[in-house]
Amino acid sequence: MVFSSATFLFAFLPVTLILYFFRLFPGNEKKEISKKNIILLLSSLLFYAWGEPVYVLLMMLSILFNYLIGRDMEMHRENKAKMRLILIAGLAFNIFALGFFKYSGFIADIFSSESDFTAPSLPVGISFYTFQIISYIVDVYRGTPAQKKIVPFACYITMFPQLIAGPIVQYGDIEKQLYSRKITSQKMAAGIIFFIRGLGKKVLFANTIGAFYTEVSALEVSSLSVATAWLGIICYTLQIYFDFSGYSDMAVGLGKMLGFDFYMNFNFPYKAKSVTEFWRRWHISLGNWFRDYVYIPLGGNRVSIPRNIFNILTVWTLTGLWHGAAWNFIAWGALYGLLLIIEKFLLKKILDKIPSFIRHAGTMLVVMIGWVFFSHESFTDAFTYIKAMFGLLGNPLTDSVSAYLLSGAWLSAVIMSLSAFGFFEKLPRPKNFRINTAVMTVAYMLIFILSIAYLISETYNPFLYFRF
C-alpha cells in the first residue's frame, strides 16, 4: 500500500483516524495515549502486511529482540563491558538481517558469477526501519533510558507514516512523543497541508515527468541522441526529487495528524551551490544518521587529514551501499565521497570566489551525472549514457524522440524546476489573514482534486525509493 493510492486515501487513512481520535477514556490523557499507541501499532502492522504479509513476522521478531536488547542493557547499566557485548549482539543481529535480505545475492555473485544462490525478496522498508532500530539500541547504550513498555517501542519501529520510506527518525527525537503528544487544530491543519503538498508533488509532478523518463529508459542507450539523453536525465532528476520529497512531505503531514513532529527530509536541494550543500539539503535524515552513528564514532573531523579522508570515504561508500546492493550504487556513493573531499580540502577557497550561478550550474551538472549512475543497473549503460550526453557516440544532436520529449515535457519541466528551486515559496501572499487562508484553502483543495483525478485516470504510479 502506498500513500498515493485510492485504498490508502479513502479506506485505510479515514478508518485509522476515526479509531485513533475516538475517545475511550475522556479526561484521562495517559490512557488515551496508550489507546492511540495501540491503534497506531495495529494499523501500522496492517499497512505493512498489505504488501508484505510474510515479512510482518520478521518485523515482529526484530521488535521483540531489540526490545529485549534495550531492556538487557538497561539492567546492566553499571557494567560497561557487559553493555558493550549486548550492544554488539544487537548490532550483529540487525546488520545480519539487513545483509541477508539485501546483500546476500550481491555477495554470492562477487565470489562466484555462476552461483546457484537465489537471493530472498527484499522486505519493503527494511533499510529504513533497521536504521531506526540501530538508532535505538545505540542511544540506549549511550545513556538514553530503554523503553519499559513494548507497545510504544513497537510504534516507533512500525509507525506507518515513515515505515517504508522514511524520513529516518532517530529514537532520541521521538522518545517523549511516544508518551505525550498533543494534537491541536493548527497541527492537524499543518499536517493536511503537508500531506496534500506531498501528494501533489508525487502524483502531479513526479508521475507526470517520470513517464517521459520511462520512455527514454526503454530505448537502447547506445542509440540516444544528445538532446534525448539530456532531456531524459533532466526528467529523472526532477522525478526522483518530487517522488521522494513528496513522499517525505506526506510522511511529515501524517505524523502531524497523529501528533508527532518529524524533521523535514528535504530543503530545496537543487538550490545548492556545492556538492556539500546539496547533501545538507537532500535526504537530511539519512545524512544525520550517518553523521551521528558512523562519521562521529569514527572520529569525524577531529582527527588527522588522512583519517578524516578515510572517514568521509567510508561514510559515503556505505551511503551508496545502503541505497542498493550493486556496484553502481557503491560507485555513486564513493564518487560523492571523493567530490566532498575535493571540495573540503582543495576547492573550498576557490569556490567562494566563483560567481554564484556558475557554482549552481556546476553542482547541478555533477548531480545529474550522479543520477545517471544511480538510475542504471550497469556501469556499461551508465558510461554509455554519459557519452551520449556529451556527443561521444557519434549520434545526432537531435532526433524525433527528443522533439517529442521537448514538445510534451517542456512546460512540466519548467514549472517543476521553478518549484524545485523554491520560486513559488517567494511569491507574495495576501497580508489579510482571512483572504490568505481562503486562497490557500482553495489552492490545496484544487491540488487534492487534481491528484485524485490523476490517480483515477492513470495507472503509472511508481515509487522509486521502494527498492531501497
C-alpha positions in Angstrom: 0.0 0.0 0.0 1.3 3.5 -0.9 0.1 6.9 0.2 -0.8 7.8 -3.3 -3.4 5.1 -3.8 -7.2 5.1 -3.5 -7.1 2.3 -0.9 -5.0 4.4 1.4 -6.7 7.7 0.8 -10.3 6.6 1.0 -10.2 3.5 3.2 -7.1 2.9 5.4 -6.4 6.6 6.4 -10.0 7.6 7.2 -10.7 4.4 9.3 -7.4 4.8 11.1 -8.0 8.4 12.0 -11.6 7.7 13.2 -10.3 4.9 15.5 -7.3 7.0 16.6 -9.4 10.0 17.7 -12.3 8.1 19.2 -12.0 8.8 22.9 -12.4 5.8 25.1 -11.1 7.4 28.2 -12.3 11.1 28.3 -10.3 13.1 30.9 -7.6 10.5 31.2 -4.8 11.6 28.8 -2.4 8.9 29.8 -4.9 6.1 28.9 -5.8 7.9 25.8 -2.2 8.0 24.6 -1.9 4.3 25.4 -5.1 3.6 23.3 -3.7 5.7 20.5 -0.4 3.8 20.5 -2.3 0.5 20.3 -4.4 1.8 17.3 -1.3 3.2 15.7 0.6 -0.1 16.1 -2.2 -2.3 14.8 -2.8 0.0 11.8 0.9 0.1 11.0 1.2 -3.7 11.1 -1.9 -3.9 8.8 -0.4 -1.2 6.5 2.9 -3.2 6.2 1.1 -6.6 5.9 -0.9 -5.3 3.0 2.1 -5.7 0.7 4.5 -7.8 2.9 2.3 -10.3 4.8 5.2 -12.8 5.4 7.7 -10.2 6.4 5.5 -8.9 9.2 6.8 -11.8 11.2 10.4 -10.7 10.6 9.5 -7.2 11.8 7.7 -8.5 14.9 10.8 -10.7 15.7 13.0 -7.7 15.3 10.8 -5.6 17.6 10.8 -8.3 20.3 14.6 -9.0 20.0 15.6 -5.3 20.1 13.1 -4.5 22.9 14.8 -7.2 25.0 18.3 -5.9 24.0 17.4 -2.5 25.2 16.0 -3.9 28.5 19.0 -6.0 29.0 21.4 -3.1 28.5 19.3 -1.1 31.0 19.7 -3.9 33.6 23.5 -3.8 33.2 23.8 -0.1 33.1 26.7 -0.2 35.6 28.6 -2.8 33.7 30.0 -1.1 30.6 31.8 -4.3 29.4 28.5 -6.3 29.6 26.6 -3.5 27.9 29.1 -3.4 25.1 28.7 -7.1 24.5 24.9 -6.8 24.4 25.2 -3.9 22.0 27.5 -5.9 19.7 25.0 -8.8 19.8 22.2 -6.4 18.9 24.1 -4.7 16.1 25.2 -8.1 14.7 21.6 -9.4 14.6 20.2 -6.3 12.8 23.1 -6.0 10.4 22.9 -9.7 9.6 19.1 -9.5 8.9 19.6 -6.5 6.7 22.6 -8.0 5.0 20.9 -11.4 4.4 17.9 -9.9 2.7 19.5 -7.0 0.9 23.1 -8.1 0.1 23.3 -11.9 0.1 22.8 -12.2 -3.6 25.3 -9.5 -4.3 27.9 -11.1 -2.1 27.3 -14.5 -3.7 27.8 -13.0 -7.1 31.1 -11.5 -6.0 32.5 -14.9 -5.0 31.0 -16.8 -8.0 29.3 -15.4 -11.0 27.8 -18.9 -11.7 26.4 -19.3 -8.2 23.0 -21.0 -7.9 22.1 -19.0 -4.8 18.8 -17.3 -5.1 18.5 -14.1 -3.0 15.3 -13.7 -1.0 12.9 -10.9 -1.9 13.7 -7.6 -0.3 11.3 -6.6 2.5 10.0 -3.2 1.8 11.4 -0.5 4.1 13.9 -2.8 5.8 16.8 -0.3 5.2 14.8 2.4 6.9 13.4 0.5 10.0 16.7 -1.3 10.6 18.5 2.1 10.9 15.8 3.2 13.3 16.4 0.1 15.4 20.1 0.7 15.4 19.5 4.3 16.5 17.5 3.0 19.4 20.0 0.4 20.8 23.0 2.7 20.3 21.1 5.6 22.1 20.3 3.2 25.0 24.0 2.2 25.2 24.9 5.9 25.2 22.6 6.6 28.2 19.1 7.1 26.9 16.6 5.1 29.1 15.3 2.0 27.5 11.6 1.6 26.7 9.9 -0.2 29.5 6.7 -0.9 27.5 6.9 -2.8 24.2 3.9 -1.1 22.6 5.5 2.4 22.4 8.7 0.8 21.2 6.9 -1.1 18.5 5.1 2.1 17.5 8.5 3.8 17.0 9.7 0.9 14.7 6.4 0.3 12.7 4.8 3.8 12.5 3.2 3.7 9.1 3.8 7.3 8.1 7.6 6.7 7.8 7.8 2.9 7.9 8.7 2.2 4.3 10.4 5.3 3.0 11.4 7.5 5.9 12.3 10.0 7.0 14.6 8.0 9.3 13.5 9.1 12.7 16.2 8.8 15.4 14.9 7.5 18.7 16.0 10.5 20.7 13.9 12.8 18.5 10.7 11.0 19.2 11.1 9.3 22.6 9.0 11.8 24.6 6.3 12.0 21.9 5.6 8.3 22.3 4.2 9.1 25.8 3.0 12.6 25.5 1.7 14.4 22.4 -1.0 17.0 21.7 -3.0 17.2 18.5 -4.2 20.8 18.0 -6.3 22.1 15.2 -3.3 24.1 14.0 -1.1 20.9 13.9 -3.9 19.0 12.1 -4.2 21.7 9.6 -0.5 21.8 9.0 -0.5 18.1 8.6 -3.2 18.2 6.0 -1.3 20.9 4.1 2.0 18.9 4.2 0.2 15.8 3.1 -1.6 17.4 0.1 1.6 19.2 -0.9 3.4 15.9 -0.9 0.6 14.2 -2.8 0.7 16.8 -5.4 4.5 16.5 -5.8 4.2 12.8 -6.1 1.2 12.5 -8.4 1.1 15.7 -10.4 4.8 16.3 -10.7 6.8 13.1 -10.3 4.4 10.7 -12.1 4.0 13.2 -15.0 7.7 13.8 -15.6 8.6 10.2 -14.7 6.5 8.8 -17.6 8.8 10.7 -20.0 11.9 9.2 -18.5 10.4 5.7 -18.6 10.1 6.1 -22.3 13.7 7.2 -22.6 15.0 4.3 -20.4 13.2 1.8 -22.6 15.3 2.9 -25.6 18.7 1.4 -26.5 21.3 3.5 -24.6 23.7 3.5 -27.5 21.1 4.9 -29.9 20.3 8.1 -27.8 20.8 11.4 -29.4 22.5 14.2 -27.4 19.2 16.0 -26.8 17.3 12.9 -25.9 20.0 11.9 -23.3 20.0 15.3 -21.7 16.2 15.6 -21.7 15.9 12.1 -20.2 18.3 12.7 -17.3 16.6 16.1 -16.6 13.3 14.3 -16.4 14.8 11.7 -14.0 16.4 14.5 -11.9 13.0 16.1 -11.4 11.2 12.8 -10.9 13.4 11.5 -8.2 13.3 14.7 -6.2 9.5 15.2 -6.4 8.9 11.5 -5.9 11.0 11.1 -2.7 10.4 14.6 -1.3 6.7 14.3 -2.0 6.6 11.0 -0.1 8.6 12.6 2.7 6.2 15.5 2.9 3.3 13.2 3.1 5.0 11.3 5.9 5.6 14.6 7.8 2.0 15.5 7.3 0.6 12.2 8.5 2.9 12.4 11.5 1.5 15.8 12.4 -2.1 14.5 12.1 -1.2 11.8 14.6 0.5 14.3 16.9 4.2 13.6 16.0 6.8 16.1 14.8 9.2 14.7 12.2 12.1 16.7 10.9 11.9 17.8 7.2 13.8 15.5 4.9 14.4 17.9 2.1 15.3 21.6 1.9 15.3 22.6 -1.8 18.5 20.6 -2.6 18.6 21.8 -6.2 19.2 25.3 -5.0 22.6 24.1 -3.7 25.8 25.8 -5.0 28.2 23.0 -4.0 28.0 19.2 -3.5 28.5 19.7 0.2 25.5 22.0 0.4 23.5 19.6 -1.8 23.9 16.8 0.7 22.9 19.0 3.6 19.6 19.6 1.8 18.9 16.1 0.3 17.6 13.2 2.4 18.6 15.0 5.5 17.6 12.3 7.9 19.9 9.8 6.2 22.8 12.2 6.3 22.1 12.9 10.0 22.0 9.2 10.8 25.4 8.5 9.1 26.9 11.6 10.9 25.7 10.5 14.3 26.2 6.8 14.2 29.2 6.3 11.8 31.1 9.5 11.0 31.4 10.9 14.5 32.1 7.5 16.1 34.9 7.1 13.6 36.4 10.4 14.8 34.6 12.8 12.4 36.9 15.7 11.5 38.6 15.8 14.9 41.4 13.6 13.5 44.3 13.9 11.1 43.6 14.8 7.5 44.3 11.2 6.2 42.0 9.7 8.8 39.3 12.4 8.0 39.5 11.4 4.3 39.2 7.8 5.3 36.1 8.6 7.4 34.4 10.5 4.6 35.1 7.8 2.1 33.8 5.1 4.5 30.6 7.0 5.2 29.9 7.7 1.5 30.7 4.2 0.3 28.3 2.9 3.0 25.7 5.5 1.9 25.9 4.1 -1.7 25.7 0.6 -0.4 22.7 1.5 1.7 20.9 2.5 -1.4 21.4 -0.8 -3.2 23.4 -4.0 -3.4 25.1 -3.2 -6.7 28.5 -1.8 -7.8 26.8 1.2 -9.4 25.4 2.3 -6.1 28.8 1.8 -4.4 30.5 3.8 -7.1 27.8 6.5 -6.8 28.4 6.8 -3.1 32.2 6.7 -3.5 32.0 9.4 -6.2 30.2 11.7 -3.9 32.8 11.0 -1.2 35.6 12.0 -3.5 33.8 15.1 -4.6 33.2 16.1 -1.0 36.9 15.5 -0.1 38.0 17.6 -3.1 35.6 20.5 -2.1 36.7 20.4 1.5 40.4 20.1 1.1 41.2 21.6 -2.4 38.4 23.8 -3.7 36.9 25.5 -0.6 38.6 28.9 -1.0 38.3 28.8 -4.8 34.6 28.1 -4.8 33.9 31.1 -2.7 35.4 33.3 -5.4 33.3 31.8 -8.3 30.1 33.5 -9.3 27.0 32.0 -7.7 25.3 31.0 -10.9 28.3 29.1 -12.1 28.6 27.2 -8.8 25.0 26.3 -9.1 25.2 25.2 -12.7 28.3 23.1 -11.9 26.6 21.5 -8.9 23.6 20.6 -10.9 25.8 19.1 -13.7 27.5 16.9 -11.1 24.2 15.9 -9.5 22.7 14.9 -12.9 25.8 12.8 -13.8 25.4 11.2 -10.4 21.8 10.3 -11.1 23.0 8.6 -14.3 24.9 6.1 -12.2 22.0 5.9 -9.8 19.4 5.1 -12.4 21.3 2.5 -14.4 22.0 -1.1 -13.3 25.3 -1.5 -15.0 28.5 0.6 -15.4 28.4 0.0 -19.1 25.0 1.5 -19.6 25.8 4.4 -17.3 29.0 5.3 -19.1 27.3 4.9 -22.5 24.6 7.2 -21.4 27.1 9.8 -20.3 28.9 9.5 -23.6 25.5 10.1 -25.3 25.0 13.2 -23.2 28.3 14.7 -24.5 28.0 13.6 -28.1 30.8 10.9 -27.8 28.8 8.2 -29.5 28.6 9.9 -32.9 24.8 10.1 -32.7 22.9 13.1 -34.0 22.3 16.2 -31.8 18.6 15.8 -32.0 16.1 13.3 -33.4 12.3 12.6 -33.4 12.4 11.3 -29.8 14.0 14.5 -28.5 11.4 16.5 -30.4 8.6 14.5 -28.9 10.1 14.8 -25.4 10.6 18.6 -25.8 7.1 19.2 -27.0 5.5 17.1 -24.3 7.6 17.8 -21.3 9.0 21.3 -21.6 6.1 23.1 -19.8 6.0 20.5 -17.0 9.8 20.6 -16.6 9.8 24.4 -16.4 7.1 24.5 -13.7 8.8 21.7 -11.7 12.2 23.4 -12.0 10.8 26.6 -10.6 9.2 24.7 -7.8 12.3 22.7 -7.1 14.4 25.9 -6.9 11.9 27.5 -4.4 10.5 30.1 -6.8 6.8 29.6 -5.7 7.8 29.9 -2.0 8.9 33.5 -2.7 5.6 34.6 -4.3 3.8 37.3 -2.3 0.8 36.3 -0.3 -2.2 38.3 0.8 -1.5 40.2 4.0 -5.0 39.8 5.2 -5.2 36.6 7.3 -8.7 35.6 6.1 -8.0 36.2 2.4 -4.7 34.3 2.7 -6.5 31.4 4.4 -9.2 31.4 1.7 -6.7 31.4 -1.1 -4.6 28.7 0.4 -7.7 26.5 1.1 -8.8 26.8 -2.5 -5.3 26.1 -3.8 -4.8 23.0 -1.7 -8.3 21.7 -2.4 -7.6 22.1 -6.1 -4.3 20.2 -5.8 -6.1 17.4 -3.9 -8.9 17.2 -6.5 -6.4 17.2 -9.4 -4.3 14.5 -7.7 -7.3 12.3 -7.2 -8.4 12.8 -10.8 -4.9 11.7 -11.9 -5.0 8.6 -9.8 -8.3 7.6 -11.2 -7.4 8.2 -14.8 -3.8 7.0 -14.8 -2.1 3.7 -14.0 1.5 5.0 -13.8 2.2 5.4 -10.1 5.6 4.0 -9.1 7.7 4.9 -6.1 11.5 5.0 -6.7 12.7 4.5 -3.2 10.6 1.4 -2.5 13.5 -0.7 -3.8 15.9 0.6 -1.1 
